[in-house]
Amino acid sequence: MATPLEKARKDPDSMKARILKVARRIYGEYGFHGTTTRMIAQKVGIDISTLYYHWGEKGDLYEAVILDINEDLRRKLIEVESLIHGLPLSQRMDIAISQMTEYLFLHPEISNLVLFRYFSKTRHETSQDLKVPEFISDIARSMGLCRSKENVPTLIKMQVLAMMNAIHSFISGENFFRPMLKVSRSEYIASVKETLNFILIPAFAEAPVDRQGTFGTQAGKAAHNQEPKPNKPIKKGGKKNGP
């Protein structure tokens, strides 16, 4: 039997889909604890009983929102990977940053919910969660930073997280940053892309990378349990061995 989410995704014009779309936006604006089912029902133009009939309790609808976002992100990442496969890293990053930035600006609730979920002091305990670890591994593999998504070094995960958090911060902070910068929305989006390219492409594309996909630093070697050997002790009456 199809779940409510499967039914909503299959029929985008259905009442279930309408409620889900509004719920994504409101949960993204106010978080789980700041949202009420009454707020969602009023925005949709229905009564509370209709919302409960289609989605059950508030927590059930929230879990459906998280699952819906996970599936949308999964599909988008597959689409982006098909565009960048086989290209040099700098080109891969340029295309991926452009594609993902535009996508997230169209769906800002995704960035908002990611930041709410992982940086808020109050979290709703749910059986479903945003699949950030899986997405980190997929992105690292797509960028060619590791051979397999099953064994991504910690350093690489941290670098991908830094990239993702930079993108999410610009998306989620638009209503704060744009008035401060006094630019139109189109100018802001273009500036975000240019800024992300300026920061991220040199950091990834110009860094030395070894064959395992880790950057050629002591931290990178440590991530693969390849700590550089310490210098040999100085022999009495002789010179220090090693550099």
MOTA-V740041 format. One record per residue. RES is the residue in three letters. PSI is psi in whole degrees, 0 to 359 (none if undefined). D_LAST is the distance of its C-alpha to the last C-alpha in whole Angstrom. Layout:
BEGIN
res=RES psi=PSI d_last=D_LAST
res=RES psi=PSI d_last=D_LAST
END
This chain:
BEGIN
res=MET psi=133 d_last=68
res=ALA psi=143 d_last=66
res=THR psi=164 d_last=64
res=PRO psi=322 d_last=65
res=LEU psi=317 d_last=62
res=GLU psi=321 d_last=62
res=LYS psi=319 d_last=66
res=ALA psi=319 d_last=65
res=ARG psi=329 d_last=62
res=LYS psi=328 d_last=65
res=ASP psi=88 d_last=67
res=PRO psi=343 d_last=66
res=ASP psi=0 d_last=69
res=SER psi=165 d_last=70
res=MET psi=322 d_last=70
res=LYS psi=316 d_last=68
res=ALA psi=321 d_last=65
res=ARG psi=316 d_last=67
res=ILE psi=316 d_last=66
res=LEU psi=316 d_last=62
res=LYS psi=316 d_last=62
res=VAL psi=319 d_last=63
res=ALA psi=320 d_last=61
res=ARG psi=314 d_last=58
res=ARG psi=316 d_last=58
res=ILE psi=319 d_last=60
res=TYR psi=324 d_last=57
res=GLY psi=329 d_last=54
res=GLU psi=322 d_last=56
res=TYR psi=354 d_last=57
res=GLY psi=175 d_last=55
res=PHE psi=312 d_last=57
res=HIS psi=336 d_last=58
res=GLY psi=358 d_last=59
res=THR psi=141 d_last=61
res=THR psi=156 d_last=65
res=THR psi=330 d_last=66
res=ARG psi=320 d_last=69
res=MET psi=315 d_last=67
res=ILE psi=314 d_last=66
res=ALA psi=318 d_last=70
res=GLN psi=319 d_last=71
res=LYS psi=324 d_last=68
res=VAL psi=331 d_last=70
res=GLY psi=34 d_last=73
res=ILE psi=171 d_last=74
res=ASP psi=168 d_last=75
res=ILE psi=321 d_last=73
res=SER psi=325 d_last=75
res=THR psi=319 d_last=74
res=LEU psi=314 d_last=70
res=TYR psi=324 d_last=71
res=TYR psi=319 d_last=73
res=HIS psi=327 d_last=70
res=TRP psi=353 d_last=67
res=GLY psi=215 d_last=68
res=GLU psi=170 d_last=66
res=LYS psi=317 d_last=63
res=GLY psi=326 d_last=61
res=ASP psi=318 d_last=62
res=LEU psi=322 d_last=62
res=TYR psi=316 d_last=58
res=GLU psi=323 d_last=57
res=ALA psi=321 d_last=58
res=VAL psi=314 d_last=57
res=ILE psi=316 d_last=53
res=LEU psi=321 d_last=54
res=ASP psi=317 d_last=55
res=ILE psi=316 d_last=52
res=ASN psi=316 d_last=50
res=GLU psi=319 d_last=52
res=ASP psi=317 d_last=52
res=LEU psi=319 d_last=48
res=ARG psi=314 d_last=48
res=ARG psi=321 d_last=50
res=LYS psi=318 d_last=48
res=LEU psi=322 d_last=45
res=ILE psi=318 d_last=46
res=GLU psi=315 d_last=48
res=VAL psi=318 d_last=45
res=GLU psi=324 d_last=43
res=SER psi=333 d_last=45
res=LEU psi=328 d_last=45
res=ILE psi=352 d_last=41
res=HIS psi=128 d_last=40
res=GLY psi=354 d_last=39
res=LEU psi=159 d_last=38
res=PRO psi=153 d_last=34
res=LEU psi=317 d_last=33
res=SER psi=320 d_last=34
res=GLN psi=320 d_last=37
res=ARG psi=315 d_last=37
res=MET psi=319 d_last=36
res=ASP psi=313 d_last=39
res=ILE psi=315 d_last=42
res=ALA psi=318 d_last=41
res=ILE psi=316 d_last=41
res=SER psi=312 d_last=44
res=GLN psi=312 d_last=46
res=MET psi=325 d_last=45
res=THR psi=313 d_last=45
res=GLU psi=318 d_last=49
res=TYR psi=315 d_last=50
res=LEU psi=330 d_last=49
res=PHE psi=331 d_last=51
res=LEU psi=336 d_last=54
res=HIS psi=66 d_last=53
res=PRO psi=342 d_last=52
res=GLU psi=335 d_last=53
res=ILE psi=308 d_last=50
res=SER psi=319 d_last=47
res=ASN psi=315 d_last=50
res=LEU psi=325 d_last=50
res=VAL psi=313 d_last=46
res=LEU psi=319 d_last=46
res=PHE psi=314 d_last=49
res=ARG psi=320 d_last=48
res=TYR psi=351 d_last=44
res=PHE psi=2 d_last=44
res=SER psi=146 d_last=48
res=LYS psi=335 d_last=48
res=THR psi=120 d_last=52
res=ARG psi=141 d_last=51
res=HIS psi=123 d_last=54
res=GLU psi=121 d_last=53
res=THR psi=155 d_last=54
res=SER psi=346 d_last=54
res=GLN psi=149 d_last=52
res=ASP psi=160 d_last=49
res=LEU psi=132 d_last=47
res=LYS psi=56 d_last=45
res=VAL psi=314 d_last=42
res=PRO psi=317 d_last=39
res=GLU psi=319 d_last=41
res=PHE psi=323 d_last=41
res=ILE psi=313 d_last=37
res=SER psi=319 d_last=36
res=ASP psi=317 d_last=39
res=ILE psi=317 d_last=37
res=ALA psi=317 d_last=34
res=ARG psi=318 d_last=35
res=SER psi=325 d_last=37
res=MET psi=352 d_last=34
res=GLY psi=22 d_last=32
res=LEU psi=348 d_last=29
res=CYS psi=161 d_last=30
res=ARG psi=327 d_last=32
res=SER psi=142 d_last=34
res=LYS psi=349 d_last=36
res=GLU psi=344 d_last=36
res=ASN psi=69 d_last=32
res=VAL psi=123 d_last=31
res=PRO psi=151 d_last=28
res=THR psi=318 d_last=28
res=LEU psi=318 d_last=26
res=ILE psi=318 d_last=28
res=LYS psi=318 d_last=31
res=MET psi=320 d_last=30
res=GLN psi=321 d_last=30
res=VAL psi=321 d_last=33
res=LEU psi=319 d_last=35
res=ALA psi=319 d_last=33
res=MET psi=313 d_last=35
res=MET psi=317 d_last=38
res=ASN psi=326 d_last=39
res=ALA psi=315 d_last=38
res=ILE psi=310 d_last=41
res=HIS psi=323 d_last=43
res=SER psi=318 d_last=43
res=PHE psi=323 d_last=44
res=ILE psi=306 d_last=47
res=SER psi=330 d_last=48
res=GLY psi=11 d_last=48
res=GLU psi=315 d_last=50
res=ASN psi=341 d_last=53
res=PHE psi=314 d_last=51
res=PHE psi=320 d_last=49
res=ARG psi=314 d_last=51
res=PRO psi=325 d_last=54
res=MET psi=321 d_last=51
res=LEU psi=343 d_last=50
res=LYS psi=53 d_last=54
res=VAL psi=160 d_last=53
res=SER psi=169 d_last=55
res=ARG psi=318 d_last=54
res=SER psi=321 d_last=53
res=GLU psi=321 d_last=51
res=TYR psi=314 d_last=49
res=ILE psi=316 d_last=49
res=ALA psi=320 d_last=47
res=SER psi=324 d_last=45
res=VAL psi=314 d_last=44
res=LYS psi=314 d_last=43
res=GLU psi=320 d_last=41
res=THR psi=316 d_last=39
res=LEU psi=319 d_last=38
res=ASN psi=317 d_last=37
res=PHE psi=320 d_last=35
res=ILE psi=314 d_last=33
res=LEU psi=320 d_last=33
res=ILE psi=312 d_last=32
res=PRO psi=324 d_last=29
res=ALA psi=323 d_last=28
res=PHE psi=311 d_last=28
res=ALA psi=332 d_last=28
res=GLU psi=358 d_last=26
res=ALA psi=143 d_last=23
res=PRO psi=134 d_last=21
res=VAL psi=133 d_last=22
res=ASP psi=181 d_last=21
res=ARG psi=339 d_last=24
res=GLN psi=354 d_last=25
res=GLY psi=10 d_last=26
res=THR psi=149 d_last=23
res=PHE psi=147 d_last=21
res=GLY psi=62 d_last=18
res=THR psi=169 d_last=17
res=GLN psi=324 d_last=15
res=ALA psi=322 d_last=19
res=GLY psi=319 d_last=20
res=LYS psi=321 d_last=18
res=ALA psi=326 d_last=20
res=ALA psi=335 d_last=23
res=HIS psi=19 d_last=23
res=ASN psi=39 d_last=21
res=GLN psi=53 d_last=18
res=GLU psi=135 d_last=16
res=PRO psi=142 d_last=12
res=LYS psi=139 d_last=11
res=PRO psi=158 d_last=10
res=ASN psi=146 d_last=8
res=LYS psi=148 d_last=10
res=PRO psi=154 d_last=12
res=ILE psi=126 d_last=12
res=LYS psi=146 d_last=15
res=LYS psi=124 d_last=18
res=GLY psi=5 d_last=18
res=GLY psi=188 d_last=14
res=LYS psi=158 d_last=11
res=LYS psi=131 d_last=8
res=ASN psi=150 d_last=7
res=GLY psi=176 d_last=4
res=PRO psi=none d_last=0
END
